Amino acid sequence: MFGFITKLAVATTMAISTLALPAAAQDGGKDMARILSQKVVRVGAVEAFPSYRQDLASSKWEGIFPETVEALFGAIGVKVEYVPTEWGTAAAGLQSGRFDLIGGYSATPERALAVGFTIPVARVGVGLAAATAEKQAAAANWADLNKPEVRISLADGSATMRMVQRLIPKATYVAVKTEDAAILELESGRVDYFASTESSLSRYGQARKNVHVGYPKPEIGQNSTFALRKGEHDFQEWLNVSLGALIADGTIPGIRAKFLNPSK
């Protein structure tokens, strides 16, 4: 009798667990098969140049990650469709099936509970832009900024936001939807600093020669990856192999250099 009850309990637990999982997770994932069958992949895209930018005239997306996914999926004859999203809602977009993957999504322990990740395509530093040399000199160390009178703008829901807030929790934060809006906060004088990744800061510094970009000590950074739905093991394996090949043959480093150092 005890053995029967034990088996029944185990079976019931497994059934409940299965019901609690999304359909894709129950069968090990079907995204790769669907993508190959339909010849279309849906990619989440965030207005955050040089990672992503949509041309208003043509509606075409450009940047590091659009060019990377075009190289990835063009090799197997799959068309890329872009789905606009924001960093703060990207995980929900993946889970709900609005899109299949998103690039430039930093891998963190918290995010790994909700989505799957590929191998890193790059490690990007996190720093600050200031409107004056004096402000930048005052930001030699993160600890120097850990006070309420220091105001910092950043993109809401970004990995940068979580990282910087954890490091200097006493600073005052102005979280806005996009990096362009965060930059406007700095240029209008409403904040002292704009916090972002090296990718965004380097392009911003090139575009605005009067802006001062720096990386306080200790240096911090993020692993830039692609995120996808949990349980999509075939898709994840293919992405890892393909990304590794594009890193090794210089394609991805070349794309990054094109957008991060356009004058070279």
N, C-alpha and C positions, 0 to 999 in steps of 0.2 A: 504493500500500500504506500509506504513512504517513497519508494522509487517512482511509483506512478505519479504521486503528487509533485515530486521534484521535477519530473519530466514535463508535467503539465504547466508548472510554474515557469520553467525555462521557455517552453513553447509560447506561453502567453506573453512573457517579457519580450521575446523576439518579435512577436506579432505587433505589439504596441510600438516597439522601437522602429519597425519597418513602416508602420502607419505614420509615424512622426517625421519620417524623412521625406524630402522632396522626391518627386518621381524620378528625376535624373540620378539621384544618389542611390535609389533602390536597385537600379539595374546597372550601376557602375558607370553611368553617363553615356549619352548618345550624341553629344554635340559634334564630335569629330565625324561621325557617320552622316549626320544631317548636313554639315558643312560641305562634305565631299559630294553628297547627293544633290544638294541644291546649288552648289557652286557659289555660295554666298556666305560671308562671315560678317557679323555685326560687331562693330567696335565702338566702345564708349569714347567720347571725345570731349575734352574740357578746354575752354578758352584760357590757355596759359602758355603763351609763346615764350621760348621756342619749342616747347613740347607739342603744342597744338595751336592752330589758328585757322579760322574759317574765313576765306576771302568773301567779302560781302557781295561783290559783283558776280562772281562765278559760283559761289556756294561751295567751292572746292576746299577741302581741308589740307593744310600743309604743316610741316614741322617735323621734329625728330621722330615722333611715333607714327604719324601717318605714313611717312616715307619708309619706316621700318616695317610696318604691317603690309605695305604694298610689295616690298621685297619678299617678305615671308610668304604671302598667299599668292602673289603673282607667279611664283615658282611652281605652284600646283594648279594654276588656272582657276583660282577662286577670286570672285569679286568682293571688294571691301565696301560695306555700307556703314556710314558713321551715324552714331546716335548721340546727340548732345546730352551732356550730363554735367554734374558738379562733383568735386572731390568728396563733399560731405554726404552725397547720396549714391556714390558709385557702387558701394557694396550692395545696397538695396536693389540697384539696377541689375546687377549680376544675378542676385538671388531670385528676382522676379522674372528673369528671362528677357529683359528689355534688350540686352546685348550679351555677346559671348565672351568678350575679354576687354580689358582696358590697359593701356601702357602708361608708364610713368607713375605707377601705383606702388608706393614704398611699402616694403614688407615689414610689418610689425607684429609682435605676439598677439595684440588685441585683434588686428585684422585677420590674422591666420585662423581665428576661431570661426570666422564668417565666410572666408573665401580661400581659394587655392592660389598658389603663386608659382611662377616659373623661376628658373635660375636668374640671378641678377644680370642685367645688361650693362650696368655701370654703377659705380659708387659716386654719389654726388655730395659735395659739401653743403653745409647750411650756414648762411651768414646774414649780413645786414647791409642795407643801403641807407646812407644818411645824406641830407641835403648840404651839409657843411663839413669841412675838414675837422673843425672843432668837435662836432658831434661824433665823428668817426673815431677821433683820437680818444674820446671818452668811453669808447666801446672796445678797448683792447682785450678786456676779459668779460665773460658772461656775468660773472659775479658783480661787476661794477654796475650792471643794469638791473639788478634785482631790487628795485624800489618802485613804489607806486607812481612817482613823478615821471618815470620813463614810460613813454607811450609808443607802442609798436603795432603796426598794421600788418595783417597777413590774411591769406585766403582761408575762409572758414572750412573746417573739416579736413584740412590738409595734414599730412604727416609732419610738416614743418611746424604747424600750430601746436600739435601735441608735444613735439619734442622740445620746442622753446618754452612752452608753458610749464613743462615738467622741470626744466633746468632753472628758469627764473620765474617762479610763481607769483612773486610780489609785483612784477611789472604790470602796467595797465595795457590791456589788449583791445584793439579795434579789429574785430573779425568781420570781413566782408565777403561777398559771394565770389569775386574773381580777383586775380592778381592785378588786373588793370585798375580795379577799384581801390585796391590796397596801395598801389603806386600813387593814385590821385590823392589819397589821404596824406601821403608824405609830401607831395609837391604843393599841396594847399597849405601845408604847415600845421595840419591838425595832429600829426604824430611826429615823433623824433626819428623813428626808424621804420623801414619796411623789411620784413624778414621773409626769406625765401631760399630756394636751392641755388647752387652755383650756376645751374643752367639759366635760370631766369635772371639772376643778378648780373651775370657776365654780359648778356644781351642788353639789359637795361643800362649798364655802365657804358657800353659802346654807343648806345643811342643818345644818352644824356652825359656829355662830357663833364658837366659840373656836379654830377652825382659821385659820391664817395662810397665805394664798396669795400667791405672788409669781412674778415672771418675771426671773430673773437676766440680767445683761448678759454678752455681747451677746445680744439677743433672737433666739430661734430659732423655727422653725415648720415646719409640714407642709402640703402640698397634699392636702386631703381629696377623694378621688375614689371612683368605683366601679371595681372590678376584675372582669374577665371572662376567659374563655379566649382564648388567642392564636389568631389566624386567624379570629375571628368578626367579620369586617369589616361585614357588614350590621347585625348586632346593635349593634356599637360605633357605627356611624354614626347609627342610630336613637336610641340612648341619648344621644349628644352633642347631637343636634338637640333632643330632648325635654328634656334637662336645661337646655340653654341657654334654651329657652322658659320653663321653670318658674323659672329664675333671673330672667329679664327681667321676667316678669309679677308677681314678688314672692312667688310661692308658696313657693319654697325658703327665701328670707330670712325669711318669716313663720313657717315651721315651725321654723327654727333659733331664732328669737326666742321662740317659744312654750315651747320646752324649756330654753333657756339663761337666759331672763329671765321665769320664770313669774309673778312678782309684778307685772309691768308690763302 
